[in-house]
Amino acid sequence: QVQLVESGGGLVQAGGSLRLSCAVSGSVFSINAMGWYRQAPGKQRELVAFITSGGTTNYADPVKGRFTISRVNAKNTVYLQMNSLKPDDIAVYYCYARLRAGTVTWGQGTQVTVSS
């Protein structure tokens, strides 16, 4: 099993930047991919970006060119650098880890608010 702890959310003006962090503990060797989902008020949770154990990354169309997902293995941490933030990016952001066994573990979520 793994445990995920997120940090880095907050309030930023439109056009600004935030960096989310997701610290992983537990059986990190069992992780196949990690990433971020977000859920805006009244909307379904949607995939933002993910990175595989091999380093392949993938982004949702609304964030391509603005968000970057990365990881630092020595710190067991995955980051989501968010630039050029828009009010449409307002949501609770959830880190997740997909294990090789197929199960998914979620973080507690962190709020991102963008003022226009």
C-alpha positions as CSV (number, residue, x, y, z in Angstrom):
1,Q,0.0,0.0,0.0
2,V,1.0,3.6,-0.5
3,Q,0.0,6.8,1.2
4,L,-0.2,10.2,-0.5
5,V,0.1,13.7,1.0
6,E,-0.6,16.7,-1.1
7,S,0.4,20.3,-0.6
8,G,0.8,23.5,-2.5
9,G,-2.7,24.6,-3.3
10,G,-3.9,28.1,-2.6
11,L,-5.2,31.4,-4.1
12,V,-3.5,33.0,-7.0
13,Q,-4.4,35.7,-9.5
14,A,-5.2,34.8,-13.1
15,G,-1.9,34.4,-15.0
16,G,-0.1,33.3,-11.9
17,S,1.6,30.0,-11.0
18,L,1.3,27.3,-8.3
19,R,3.2,24.1,-7.8
20,L,1.5,21.2,-6.2
21,S,3.4,18.4,-4.5
22,C,2.4,14.8,-3.8
23,A,4.7,13.0,-1.3
24,V,4.5,9.2,-1.4
25,S,5.2,6.8,1.3
26,G,4.8,3.0,1.7
27,S,5.4,0.5,-1.1
28,V,6.6,3.0,-3.7
29,F,8.1,0.2,-5.8
30,S,4.5,-1.0,-6.5
31,I,3.5,2.2,-8.3
32,N,2.9,2.0,-12.1
33,A,1.8,5.6,-12.6
34,M,1.0,8.7,-10.7
35,G,-0.9,11.8,-11.6
36,W,-3.5,14.4,-10.8
37,Y,-7.2,14.7,-11.2
38,R,-9.3,17.8,-10.4
39,Q,-12.9,18.3,-9.6
40,A,-14.6,21.7,-10.0
41,P,-17.8,22.5,-8.2
42,G,-20.8,20.8,-9.8
43,K,-18.5,18.9,-12.3
44,Q,-17.1,15.4,-12.6
45,R,-13.6,14.6,-11.6
46,E,-11.3,14.9,-14.6
47,L,-7.8,13.8,-15.4
48,V,-5.2,16.6,-15.5
49,A,-1.9,14.8,-16.1
50,F,0.0,11.6,-15.3
51,I,3.5,10.2,-15.4
52,T,4.3,6.6,-15.7
53,S,7.1,4.7,-13.9
54,G,9.0,4.8,-17.2
55,G,8.7,8.6,-17.3
56,T,6.0,9.0,-20.0
57,T,3.8,11.9,-19.4
58,N,0.3,12.8,-20.6
59,Y,-1.8,15.9,-20.3
60,A,-5.5,16.8,-20.7
61,D,-6.0,19.2,-23.6
62,P,-7.1,22.2,-21.4
63,V,-3.8,22.2,-19.5
64,K,-1.3,21.3,-22.3
65,G,1.4,23.9,-22.6
66,R,0.6,25.4,-19.2
67,F,1.0,22.5,-16.7
68,T,4.0,20.2,-16.2
69,I,4.1,17.0,-14.2
70,S,7.4,15.7,-12.9
71,R,8.9,13.6,-10.2
72,V,11.9,13.4,-8.0
73,N,12.5,9.8,-7.2
74,A,15.0,10.5,-4.4
75,K,12.2,12.5,-2.6
76,N,9.4,10.1,-3.6
77,T,7.5,13.2,-4.7
78,V,5.5,14.1,-7.8
79,Y,5.0,17.7,-8.7
80,L,2.4,19.6,-10.8
81,Q,3.7,22.9,-12.0
82,M,0.8,25.1,-13.1
83,N,1.5,28.2,-15.0
84,S,-0.8,30.8,-16.7
85,L,-3.6,29.8,-14.4
86,K,-7.2,30.7,-15.4
87,P,-10.5,30.8,-13.4
88,D,-11.4,27.6,-15.3
89,D,-8.6,25.9,-13.4
90,I,-10.4,26.4,-10.1
91,A,-10.9,23.0,-8.5
92,V,-9.8,20.6,-5.8
93,Y,-6.8,18.8,-7.1
94,Y,-6.3,15.1,-6.2
95,C,-3.1,13.2,-6.5
96,Y,-3.4,9.5,-7.3
97,A,-1.2,6.5,-7.6
98,R,-2.1,3.5,-9.7
99,L,-0.4,0.4,-8.5
100,R,0.8,-2.5,-10.6
101,A,-1.9,-4.6,-9.1
102,G,-4.5,-2.3,-10.6
103,T,-5.7,-0.5,-7.5
104,V,-5.7,3.3,-7.2
105,T,-4.8,5.3,-4.1
106,W,-5.9,8.9,-3.7
107,G,-4.6,11.9,-1.8
108,Q,-6.8,14.1,0.4
109,G,-7.1,16.8,-2.2
110,T,-5.9,20.4,-2.3
111,Q,-7.9,23.5,-3.3
112,V,-6.7,25.7,-6.1
113,T,-8.5,29.1,-6.5
114,V,-7.8,31.6,-9.3
115,S,-9.0,35.1,-9.0
116,S,-9.9,37.0,-12.1
